Amino acid sequence: MSSRRSLVALLVVLLTAGVVSADFKVVKMTHRDGFSIMGQDQPANDQEEVTWIGADRMRSNQGDTSAIVRLDTKKLIIVNHADQTYNVIDLPLDISKFLPPQMADQMLAMMTLDVTVTPTDELQTIGDWQARRYDMKMTSQMMTVDATLWATTAVDLDQESYRRMVAEILRLQPGADNMAEEMAKIEGLVVAQESIMSMTTVGDTTVASSEKVTSVEKVDPPAGNYDPPEGYTEKPFDFMKMMQRQQ
């Protein structure tokens, strides 16, 4: 009888191991309209973004870049797949430490965001989820963004942990502390977003963009998903180089 109980206990562990370790895999399509800035035409852009969300870790893959947040080790890892390098940054992130000293004050003043998120009572079905509307406005010396976001609480995330991880990625934008605080007003997972960005400092350029989650599933992450890829070389974090890659 004792050995039978032990076998049953082992089977329970094996059967539940996948459930315990499974993370959320969120697939999102992003679109940005084409626009012209300073006489140069920028084509429309469509990308798939895949985000993995665990209990204390998260990974976002978009284009040639992955951002990995590890709350357990208090590290942010930025992976550049194009040149097979990665950066490791201590958390909590203070992006001002990585700005050129002679430019830090000016850049922070220009890029600091004033963000307001306003919850509404409007509900709408987005994909498979009932979602609530949130209106967001962002302003800085360089731009103004008006956005409508739809978020659902139907995905069983650890909301507090998820907010902390998202906040660390948001802080890669200088002056985004206010944004992280305001985004914490959003309950659940954002499954759709539409925004219009106006850049008045460069000839009243307007850029429209949208995002929509196409699938959410709970699956086991690939081995090493939250670590730097094998064979990649660690490099010191260079904020200006990161900004150039995003152009």
Secondary structure, DSSP 8 states (H G I E B T S, - for coil): -HHHHHHHHHHHHHHHHHHHH-EEEEEEEEEE--EEETTEEE--EEEEEEEEE-SSEEEEEETTEEEEEETTTTEEEEEETTTTEEEEEESS--GGGGS-TTTHHHHHHHH--EEEEEEEEEEEEETTEEEEEEEEEEE-SS-EEEEEEEEES-S---HHHHHHHHHHHHTTSTT-HHHHHHHTT--SEEEEEEEEEEEGGGSSEEEEEEEEEEEEEEE---TTTTS--TT-EE----HHHHHHHT-
